[in-house]
């Protein structure tokens, strides 16, 4: 190429564009939030900025990298935690309640090479995990009654679902970080009303059972108290029969003349045996 042609603006522009294309094909910037798989002729040759647990930002392999121009291709995989939303599923619990369940899982690409080989990118990983998440939910929630979903045992159910889903995610180079149920509702209409009616009947039956147990316990306590009182009376009668008869007479007078007083006059002879405690038993 002559010096005259180099002074031609068109030639300079073409050279500048060619240089820019060459630089763009040679250099690439790997951000902190992405992992790069370098692929040459369809075969992965290296990985840049691989995810390492506990690694701080700024200490990874992110930044400017060089590659063989026109031969190396960069496949980007996200390094952050991503969500996979599950379509609403209908689950049948052990107490025959149909539940509409909304759930999601969070995952991260931890083996970019396996992810590239098995799925290609993180979106396909999410597409593969979505039906597996639905199946795991149906299997685990179908083993428990609805009440357990409202109790602290719900965490154990989520752990079991996460463990099962994680076994599948490892095949795609991913790791399940968390699984959560957003909503678990009964279907509208007759099933919901029937469930409320069953719950109401169960609570009423429980109240009747508690009431019956309380009455039974009260009868036992009352019978024991009567037995203790009779034993005390018998013991006192054995020690001082005169005092026992006097005490019983006073109780009888109270019931006759005070507690049962309705304005009725009672006429009795002073020599009546009933009033002998008032007369010192004739002494």
SEPAVO-642867 format. One record per residue (C-alpha): x, y, z; residue number from 0; residue in three letters. Coordinates in Angstrom, 3 decimals. Example, Ala and Ser with C-alpha at 12.3 -4.5 7.8 and 13.67 -1.06 7.14 Angstrom:
<nodes>
node east = 12.300 | north = -4.500 | up = 7.800 | n = 0 | res = ALA
node east = 13.670 | north = -1.060 | up = 7.140 | n = 1 | res = SER
</nodes>
This chain:
<nodes>
node east = 0.000 | north = 0.000 | up = 0.000 | n = 0 | res = UNK
node east = 1.522 | north = 3.314 | up = -1.075 | n = 1 | res = UNK
node east = 1.881 | north = 6.441 | up = 1.006 | n = 2 | res = UNK
node east = -0.606 | north = 8.184 | up = -1.302 | n = 3 | res = UNK
node east = -3.316 | north = 5.689 | up = -0.569 | n = 4 | res = UNK
node east = -2.680 | north = 6.042 | up = 3.154 | n = 5 | res = UNK
node east = -3.507 | north = 9.728 | up = 2.868 | n = 6 | res = UNK
node east = -6.898 | north = 8.873 | up = 1.392 | n = 7 | res = UNK
node east = -9.612 | north = 9.477 | up = 4.024 | n = 8 | res = UNK
node east = -11.650 | north = 6.515 | up = 2.810 | n = 9 | res = UNK
node east = -8.719 | north = 4.174 | up = 3.211 | n = 10 | res = UNK
node east = -8.015 | north = 5.543 | up = 6.685 | n = 11 | res = UNK
node east = -11.638 | north = 5.033 | up = 7.660 | n = 12 | res = UNK
node east = -11.606 | north = 1.433 | up = 6.411 | n = 13 | res = UNK
node east = -8.382 | north = 0.745 | up = 8.314 | n = 14 | res = UNK
node east = -9.808 | north = 2.268 | up = 11.478 | n = 15 | res = UNK
node east = -12.950 | north = 0.158 | up = 11.218 | n = 16 | res = UNK
node east = -10.906 | north = -2.976 | up = 10.574 | n = 17 | res = UNK
node east = -8.726 | north = -2.197 | up = 13.580 | n = 18 | res = UNK
node east = -11.792 | north = -1.686 | up = 15.781 | n = 19 | res = UNK
node east = -13.282 | north = -4.984 | up = 14.582 | n = 20 | res = UNK
node east = -9.989 | north = -6.735 | up = 15.294 | n = 21 | res = UNK
node east = -9.804 | north = -5.253 | up = 18.790 | n = 22 | res = UNK
node east = -13.450 | north = -6.137 | up = 19.495 | n = 23 | res = UNK
node east = -12.798 | north = -9.707 | up = 18.381 | n = 24 | res = UNK
node east = -9.648 | north = -9.932 | up = 20.483 | n = 25 | res = UNK
node east = -10.622 | north = -8.155 | up = 23.707 | n = 26 | res = UNK
node east = -13.669 | north = -8.634 | up = 25.933 | n = 27 | res = UNK
node east = -14.710 | north = -7.190 | up = 29.269 | n = 28 | res = UNK
node east = -15.983 | north = -9.703 | up = 31.824 | n = 29 | res = UNK
node east = -18.226 | north = -7.998 | up = 34.421 | n = 30 | res = UNK
node east = -18.254 | north = -9.045 | up = 38.075 | n = 31 | res = UNK
node east = -21.790 | north = -10.403 | up = 37.740 | n = 32 | res = UNK
node east = -21.050 | north = -12.814 | up = 34.872 | n = 33 | res = UNK
node east = -19.035 | north = -15.912 | up = 34.149 | n = 34 | res = UNK
node east = -17.489 | north = -16.365 | up = 30.713 | n = 35 | res = UNK
node east = -17.011 | north = -19.679 | up = 28.915 | n = 36 | res = UNK
node east = -14.541 | north = -19.344 | up = 26.047 | n = 37 | res = UNK
node east = -15.592 | north = -21.658 | up = 23.197 | n = 38 | res = UNK
node east = -13.359 | north = -22.448 | up = 20.219 | n = 39 | res = UNK
node east = -14.913 | north = -24.290 | up = 17.291 | n = 40 | res = UNK
node east = -17.770 | north = -25.404 | up = 19.566 | n = 41 | res = UNK
node east = -15.459 | north = -26.781 | up = 22.253 | n = 42 | res = UNK
node east = -15.036 | north = -24.955 | up = 25.603 | n = 43 | res = UNK
node east = -11.373 | north = -24.148 | up = 26.255 | n = 44 | res = UNK
node east = -11.406 | north = -21.941 | up = 29.373 | n = 45 | res = UNK
node east = -13.622 | north = -20.299 | up = 31.989 | n = 46 | res = UNK
node east = -13.202 | north = -16.736 | up = 33.243 | n = 47 | res = UNK
node east = -14.576 | north = -15.328 | up = 36.514 | n = 48 | res = UNK
node east = -15.887 | north = -18.681 | up = 37.768 | n = 49 | res = UNK
node east = -18.143 | north = -18.559 | up = 40.834 | n = 50 | res = UNK
node east = -16.260 | north = -19.302 | up = 44.060 | n = 51 | res = UNK
node east = -18.236 | north = -19.475 | up = 47.362 | n = 52 | res = UNK
node east = -17.354 | north = -16.619 | up = 49.699 | n = 53 | res = UNK
node east = -15.246 | north = -14.759 | up = 47.153 | n = 54 | res = UNK
node east = -15.376 | north = -10.977 | up = 47.494 | n = 55 | res = UNK
node east = -16.154 | north = -8.691 | up = 44.565 | n = 56 | res = UNK
node east = -12.996 | north = -7.266 | up = 43.031 | n = 57 | res = UNK
node east = -10.854 | north = -10.333 | up = 43.778 | n = 58 | res = UNK
node east = -12.223 | north = -12.550 | up = 41.002 | n = 59 | res = UNK
node east = -11.083 | north = -12.855 | up = 37.392 | n = 60 | res = UNK
node east = -13.399 | north = -10.157 | up = 36.067 | n = 61 | res = UNK
node east = -11.994 | north = -7.476 | up = 33.789 | n = 62 | res = UNK
node east = -10.371 | north = -7.228 | up = 30.363 | n = 63 | res = UNK
node east = -9.452 | north = -10.548 | up = 28.716 | n = 64 | res = UNK
node east = -7.900 | north = -11.506 | up = 25.380 | n = 65 | res = UNK
node east = -9.078 | north = -14.223 | up = 22.988 | n = 66 | res = UNK
node east = -8.198 | north = -15.521 | up = 19.563 | n = 67 | res = UNK
node east = -10.064 | north = -13.244 | up = 17.150 | n = 68 | res = UNK
node east = -12.708 | north = -14.768 | up = 14.890 | n = 69 | res = UNK
node east = -12.154 | north = -18.218 | up = 16.435 | n = 70 | res = UNK
node east = -13.095 | north = -17.824 | up = 20.086 | n = 71 | res = UNK
node east = -16.682 | north = -17.190 | up = 21.163 | n = 72 | res = UNK
node east = -17.672 | north = -15.969 | up = 24.621 | n = 73 | res = UNK
node east = -20.751 | north = -17.559 | up = 26.233 | n = 74 | res = UNK
node east = -22.022 | north = -15.489 | up = 29.153 | n = 75 | res = UNK
node east = -23.574 | north = -17.087 | up = 32.249 | n = 76 | res = UNK
node east = -24.975 | north = -15.067 | up = 35.131 | n = 77 | res = UNK
node east = -23.085 | north = -15.313 | up = 38.404 | n = 78 | res = UNK
node east = -25.887 | north = -13.980 | up = 40.598 | n = 79 | res = UNK
node east = -28.780 | north = -15.752 | up = 42.293 | n = 80 | res = UNK
node east = -31.711 | north = -16.186 | up = 39.892 | n = 81 | res = UNK
node east = -35.359 | north = -17.081 | up = 40.362 | n = 82 | res = UNK
node east = -37.441 | north = -19.760 | up = 38.717 | n = 83 | res = UNK
node east = -41.170 | north = -19.164 | up = 39.069 | n = 84 | res = UNK
node east = -43.398 | north = -22.230 | up = 39.167 | n = 85 | res = UNK
node east = -46.769 | north = -22.276 | up = 37.460 | n = 86 | res = UNK
node east = -49.661 | north = -22.600 | up = 39.911 | n = 87 | res = UNK
node east = -50.068 | north = -26.226 | up = 40.890 | n = 88 | res = UNK
node east = -53.072 | north = -28.034 | up = 42.384 | n = 89 | res = UNK
node east = -51.972 | north = -30.417 | up = 45.152 | n = 90 | res = UNK
node east = -54.057 | north = -33.003 | up = 47.019 | n = 91 | res = UNK
node east = -53.067 | north = -33.198 | up = 50.709 | n = 92 | res = UNK
node east = -53.421 | north = -36.295 | up = 52.887 | n = 93 | res = UNK
node east = -56.654 | north = -34.932 | up = 54.397 | n = 94 | res = UNK
node east = -58.149 | north = -34.803 | up = 50.878 | n = 95 | res = UNK
node east = -57.934 | north = -31.026 | up = 50.480 | n = 96 | res = UNK
node east = -57.116 | north = -29.647 | up = 47.043 | n = 97 | res = UNK
node east = -54.702 | north = -26.730 | up = 47.333 | n = 98 | res = UNK
node east = -53.658 | north = -24.126 | up = 44.792 | n = 99 | res = UNK
node east = -49.942 | north = -23.638 | up = 45.437 | n = 100 | res = UNK
node east = -47.672 | north = -20.854 | up = 44.123 | n = 101 | res = UNK
node east = -43.959 | north = -21.402 | up = 44.735 | n = 102 | res = UNK
node east = -40.551 | north = -20.362 | up = 43.464 | n = 103 | res = UNK
node east = -36.943 | north = -21.528 | up = 43.748 | n = 104 | res = UNK
node east = -33.702 | north = -19.548 | up = 43.711 | n = 105 | res = UNK
node east = -30.600 | north = -20.984 | up = 42.084 | n = 106 | res = UNK
node east = -27.062 | north = -20.054 | up = 41.083 | n = 107 | res = UNK
node east = -24.741 | north = -21.375 | up = 38.365 | n = 108 | res = UNK
node east = -21.773 | north = -22.947 | up = 40.206 | n = 109 | res = UNK
node east = -20.341 | north = -25.080 | up = 37.391 | n = 110 | res = UNK
node east = -20.450 | north = -22.999 | up = 34.186 | n = 111 | res = UNK
node east = -18.774 | north = -25.703 | up = 32.105 | n = 112 | res = UNK
node east = -21.463 | north = -28.273 | up = 32.952 | n = 113 | res = UNK
node east = -24.169 | north = -25.674 | up = 32.427 | n = 114 | res = UNK
node east = -22.847 | north = -24.877 | up = 28.945 | n = 115 | res = UNK
node east = -22.588 | north = -28.572 | up = 28.000 | n = 116 | res = UNK
node east = -25.983 | north = -29.672 | up = 29.343 | n = 117 | res = UNK
node east = -28.172 | north = -26.589 | up = 28.918 | n = 118 | res = UNK
node east = -26.317 | north = -23.850 | up = 27.107 | n = 119 | res = UNK
node east = -27.451 | north = -20.959 | up = 29.311 | n = 120 | res = UNK
node east = -29.153 | north = -20.173 | up = 32.601 | n = 121 | res = UNK
node east = -32.580 | north = -19.635 | up = 31.042 | n = 122 | res = UNK
node east = -32.676 | north = -23.225 | up = 29.819 | n = 123 | res = UNK
node east = -31.620 | north = -24.348 | up = 33.299 | n = 124 | res = UNK
node east = -34.636 | north = -22.504 | up = 34.727 | n = 125 | res = UNK
node east = -36.880 | north = -24.115 | up = 32.106 | n = 126 | res = UNK
node east = -35.588 | north = -27.559 | up = 33.133 | n = 127 | res = UNK
node east = -36.026 | north = -26.899 | up = 36.863 | n = 128 | res = UNK
node east = -39.569 | north = -25.502 | up = 36.625 | n = 129 | res = UNK
node east = -41.425 | north = -28.806 | up = 36.006 | n = 130 | res = UNK
node east = -39.149 | north = -30.609 | up = 38.487 | n = 131 | res = UNK
node east = -40.087 | north = -28.065 | up = 41.152 | n = 132 | res = UNK
node east = -43.787 | north = -28.652 | up = 40.471 | n = 133 | res = UNK
node east = -43.344 | north = -32.417 | up = 40.699 | n = 134 | res = UNK
node east = -41.369 | north = -32.162 | up = 43.958 | n = 135 | res = UNK
node east = -44.053 | north = -29.930 | up = 45.469 | n = 136 | res = UNK
node east = -46.827 | north = -32.339 | up = 44.570 | n = 137 | res = UNK
node east = -44.899 | north = -35.291 | up = 45.976 | n = 138 | res = UNK
node east = -43.970 | north = -33.666 | up = 49.296 | n = 139 | res = UNK
node east = -47.193 | north = -31.759 | up = 49.955 | n = 140 | res = UNK
node east = -49.189 | north = -34.880 | up = 49.082 | n = 141 | res = UNK
node east = -47.609 | north = -36.595 | up = 52.098 | n = 142 | res = UNK
node east = -48.780 | north = -34.101 | up = 54.740 | n = 143 | res = UNK
node east = -52.116 | north = -32.628 | up = 55.925 | n = 144 | res = UNK
node east = -53.004 | north = -29.037 | up = 55.186 | n = 145 | res = UNK
node east = -52.491 | north = -28.000 | up = 58.831 | n = 146 | res = UNK
node east = -48.747 | north = -28.741 | up = 58.621 | n = 147 | res = UNK
node east = -48.362 | north = -26.045 | up = 55.981 | n = 148 | res = UNK
node east = -49.488 | north = -23.530 | up = 58.618 | n = 149 | res = UNK
node east = -47.116 | north = -24.802 | up = 61.315 | n = 150 | res = UNK
node east = -43.341 | north = -24.547 | up = 61.913 | n = 151 | res = UNK
node east = -43.024 | north = -27.980 | up = 60.245 | n = 152 | res = UNK
node east = -43.446 | north = -26.173 | up = 56.928 | n = 153 | res = UNK
node east = -39.702 | north = -25.434 | up = 56.995 | n = 154 | res = UNK
node east = -38.911 | north = -29.157 | up = 57.058 | n = 155 | res = UNK
node east = -41.130 | north = -29.689 | up = 54.011 | n = 156 | res = UNK
node east = -39.312 | north = -26.915 | up = 52.145 | n = 157 | res = UNK
node east = -35.947 | north = -28.445 | up = 53.058 | n = 158 | res = UNK
node east = -37.042 | north = -31.805 | up = 51.644 | n = 159 | res = UNK
node east = -38.213 | north = -30.156 | up = 48.406 | n = 160 | res = UNK
node east = -34.961 | north = -28.202 | up = 48.128 | n = 161 | res = UNK
node east = -32.873 | north = -31.332 | up = 48.641 | n = 162 | res = UNK
node east = -34.731 | north = -33.236 | up = 45.941 | n = 163 | res = UNK
node east = -34.580 | north = -30.309 | up = 43.511 | n = 164 | res = UNK
node east = -30.885 | north = -29.791 | up = 44.198 | n = 165 | res = UNK
node east = -30.083 | north = -33.315 | up = 43.012 | n = 166 | res = UNK
node east = -31.516 | north = -32.413 | up = 39.611 | n = 167 | res = UNK
node east = -29.938 | north = -28.938 | up = 39.550 | n = 168 | res = UNK
node east = -26.423 | north = -30.375 | up = 40.006 | n = 169 | res = UNK
node east = -26.821 | north = -32.187 | up = 36.691 | n = 170 | res = UNK
node east = -27.038 | north = -28.758 | up = 35.037 | n = 171 | res = UNK
node east = -24.194 | north = -27.186 | up = 37.018 | n = 172 | res = UNK
node east = -26.572 | north = -25.229 | up = 39.279 | n = 173 | res = UNK
node east = -27.176 | north = -25.084 | up = 43.006 | n = 174 | res = UNK
node east = -30.559 | north = -24.487 | up = 44.648 | n = 175 | res = UNK
node east = -30.230 | north = -21.679 | up = 47.178 | n = 176 | res = UNK
node east = -33.791 | north = -21.611 | up = 48.497 | n = 177 | res = UNK
node east = -37.333 | north = -22.843 | up = 47.868 | n = 178 | res = UNK
node east = -40.373 | north = -20.942 | up = 49.089 | n = 179 | res = UNK
node east = -44.164 | north = -21.260 | up = 48.895 | n = 180 | res = UNK
node east = -45.739 | north = -17.899 | up = 48.182 | n = 181 | res = UNK
node east = -49.348 | north = -19.011 | up = 48.582 | n = 182 | res = UNK
node east = -51.236 | north = -22.190 | up = 49.406 | n = 183 | res = UNK
node east = -54.973 | north = -21.569 | up = 49.095 | n = 184 | res = UNK
node east = -58.029 | north = -23.734 | up = 48.905 | n = 185 | res = UNK
node east = -59.970 | north = -23.447 | up = 45.620 | n = 186 | res = UNK
node east = -62.892 | north = -21.033 | up = 45.621 | n = 187 | res = UNK
node east = -66.413 | north = -22.387 | up = 45.821 | n = 188 | res = UNK
node east = -67.715 | north = -25.634 | up = 47.269 | n = 189 | res = UNK
node east = -64.328 | north = -27.170 | up = 48.247 | n = 190 | res = UNK
node east = -63.484 | north = -24.103 | up = 50.330 | n = 191 | res = UNK
node east = -66.886 | north = -24.062 | up = 52.033 | n = 192 | res = UNK
node east = -66.660 | north = -27.801 | up = 52.704 | n = 193 | res = UNK
node east = -63.226 | north = -27.363 | up = 54.250 | n = 194 | res = UNK
node east = -64.494 | north = -24.597 | up = 56.520 | n = 195 | res = UNK
node east = -67.446 | north = -26.768 | up = 57.522 | n = 196 | res = UNK
node east = -65.134 | north = -29.681 | up = 58.355 | n = 197 | res = UNK
node east = -62.920 | north = -27.388 | up = 60.385 | n = 198 | res = UNK
node east = -65.945 | north = -25.991 | up = 62.226 | n = 199 | res = UNK
node east = -67.275 | north = -29.478 | up = 62.964 | n = 200 | res = UNK
node east = -63.867 | north = -30.610 | up = 64.182 | n = 201 | res = UNK
node east = -63.612 | north = -27.644 | up = 66.566 | n = 202 | res = UNK
node east = -67.149 | north = -28.217 | up = 67.870 | n = 203 | res = UNK
node east = -66.367 | north = -31.894 | up = 68.449 | n = 204 | res = UNK
node east = -63.171 | north = -30.918 | up = 70.231 | n = 205 | res = UNK
node east = -65.121 | north = -28.481 | up = 72.444 | n = 206 | res = UNK
node east = -67.651 | north = -31.204 | up = 73.337 | n = 207 | res = UNK
node east = -64.835 | north = -33.596 | up = 74.189 | n = 208 | res = UNK
node east = -63.151 | north = -31.034 | up = 76.431 | n = 209 | res = UNK
node east = -66.486 | north = -30.257 | up = 78.130 | n = 210 | res = UNK
node east = -67.181 | north = -33.965 | up = 78.751 | n = 211 | res = UNK
node east = -63.700 | north = -34.472 | up = 80.162 | n = 212 | res = UNK
node east = -64.189 | north = -31.455 | up = 82.429 | n = 213 | res = UNK
node east = -67.508 | north = -32.769 | up = 83.718 | n = 214 | res = UNK
node east = -65.977 | north = -36.192 | up = 84.325 | n = 215 | res = UNK
node east = -63.090 | north = -34.663 | up = 86.219 | n = 216 | res = UNK
node east = -65.503 | north = -32.533 | up = 88.274 | n = 217 | res = UNK
node east = -67.506 | north = -35.620 | up = 89.238 | n = 218 | res = UNK
node east = -64.326 | north = -37.417 | up = 90.276 | n = 219 | res = UNK
node east = -63.217 | north = -34.455 | up = 92.396 | n = 220 | res = UNK
node east = -66.680 | north = -34.100 | up = 93.948 | n = 221 | res = UNK
node east = -66.879 | north = -37.807 | up = 94.757 | n = 222 | res = UNK
node east = -63.414 | north = -37.718 | up = 96.289 | n = 223 | res = UNK
node east = -64.358 | north = -34.675 | up = 98.364 | n = 224 | res = UNK
node east = -67.536 | north = -36.403 | up = 99.595 | n = 225 | res = UNK
node east = -65.516 | north = -39.493 | up = 100.466 | n = 226 | res = UNK
node east = -62.970 | north = -37.399 | up = 102.368 | n = 227 | res = UNK
node east = -65.771 | north = -35.568 | up = 104.195 | n = 228 | res = UNK
node east = -67.464 | north = -38.851 | up = 105.147 | n = 229 | res = UNK
node east = -64.134 | north = -40.194 | up = 106.376 | n = 230 | res = UNK
node east = -63.615 | north = -37.049 | up = 108.462 | n = 231 | res = UNK
node east = -67.130 | north = -37.294 | up = 109.896 | n = 232 | res = UNK
node east = -66.623 | north = -40.941 | up = 110.740 | n = 233 | res = UNK
node east = -63.290 | north = -40.204 | up = 112.411 | n = 234 | res = UNK
node east = -64.787 | north = -37.361 | up = 114.467 | n = 235 | res = UNK
node east = -67.776 | north = -39.527 | up = 115.448 | n = 236 | res = UNK
node east = -65.430 | north = -42.189 | up = 116.713 | n = 237 | res = UNK
node east = -63.478 | north = -39.707 | up = 118.830 | n = 238 | res = UNK
node east = -66.412 | north = -37.708 | up = 120.303 | n = 239 | res = UNK
node east = -69.906 | north = -39.029 | up = 119.459 | n = 240 | res = UNK
node east = -71.637 | north = -36.292 | up = 121.498 | n = 241 | res = UNK
node east = -69.887 | north = -33.494 | up = 119.618 | n = 242 | res = UNK
node east = -70.621 | north = -35.198 | up = 116.294 | n = 243 | res = UNK
node east = -74.352 | north = -35.414 | up = 117.088 | n = 244 | res = UNK
node east = -74.302 | north = -31.786 | up = 118.230 | n = 245 | res = UNK
node east = -72.617 | north = -30.680 | up = 115.004 | n = 246 | res = UNK
node east = -75.058 | north = -32.625 | up = 112.850 | n = 247 | res = UNK
node east = -77.970 | north = -31.150 | up = 114.771 | n = 248 | res = UNK
node east = -76.685 | north = -27.608 | up = 114.198 | n = 249 | res = UNK
node east = -76.422 | north = -28.338 | up = 110.471 | n = 250 | res = UNK
node east = -79.979 | north = -29.636 | up = 110.458 | n = 251 | res = UNK
node east = -81.285 | north = -26.575 | up = 112.343 | n = 252 | res = UNK
node east = -79.587 | north = -24.294 | up = 109.823 | n = 253 | res = UNK
node east = -81.209 | north = -26.079 | up = 106.889 | n = 254 | res = UNK
node east = -84.610 | north = -26.183 | up = 108.580 | n = 255 | res = UNK
node east = -84.912 | north = -22.765 | up = 110.172 | n = 256 | res = UNK
node east = -82.653 | north = -20.564 | up = 108.000 | n = 257 | res = UNK
node east = -81.917 | north = -21.927 | up = 104.537 | n = 258 | res = UNK
node east = -85.451 | north = -23.200 | up = 104.001 | n = 259 | res = UNK
node east = -87.180 | north = -20.210 | up = 105.572 | n = 260 | res = UNK
node east = -89.956 | north = -19.110 | up = 103.218 | n = 261 | res = UNK
node east = -92.182 | north = -17.384 | up = 105.757 | n = 262 | res = UNK
node east = -93.705 | north = -20.637 | up = 107.016 | n = 263 | res = UNK
node east = -94.229 | north = -20.983 | up = 110.759 | n = 264 | res = UNK
node east = -93.092 | north = -24.165 | up = 112.482 | n = 265 | res = UNK
node east = -94.793 | north = -25.142 | up = 115.753 | n = 266 | res = UNK
node east = -92.999 | north = -27.781 | up = 117.804 | n = 267 | res = UNK
node east = -93.228 | north = -29.028 | up = 121.367 | n = 268 | res = UNK
node east = -90.396 | north = -27.936 | up = 123.679 | n = 269 | res = UNK
node east = -90.003 | north = -31.591 | up = 124.600 | n = 270 | res = UNK
node east = -89.473 | north = -32.651 | up = 120.964 | n = 271 | res = UNK
node east = -86.511 | north = -34.945 | up = 120.479 | n = 272 | res = UNK
node east = -85.552 | north = -32.842 | up = 117.490 | n = 273 | res = UNK
node east = -84.833 | north = -29.859 | up = 119.791 | n = 274 | res = UNK
node east = -82.976 | north = -31.761 | up = 122.454 | n = 275 | res = UNK
node east = -79.657 | north = -30.087 | up = 121.587 | n = 276 | res = UNK
node east = -81.222 | north = -26.777 | up = 122.608 | n = 277 | res = UNK
node east = -82.187 | north = -28.229 | up = 125.998 | n = 278 | res = UNK
node east = -78.932 | north = -30.008 | up = 126.694 | n = 279 | res = UNK
node east = -80.477 | north = -33.405 | up = 125.885 | n = 280 | res = UNK
node east = -82.655 | north = -33.225 | up = 128.955 | n = 281 | res = UNK
node east = -79.785 | north = -32.525 | up = 131.362 | n = 282 | res = UNK
</nodes>
